[in-house]
């Protein structure tokens, strides 16, 4: 977090969060959306790698 004021408040319930998240995503430029998707893909690949390397805990 930065040192500035955080004006974001948690939305009550899933519906409020979902609407707020859709609104935030709609405000992104195409370049920002692509960067977000690339980061999400990188994270998914990283998590898959951790999962594959982790010992079976079942």
Buried (B, 14 or more C-beta within 10 A) or exposed (E): EEEEEEEEEEEEEEEEEEEBEEEEEEEEEEEEEEEEEEEEEEEEEEEEEEEEEEEEEE
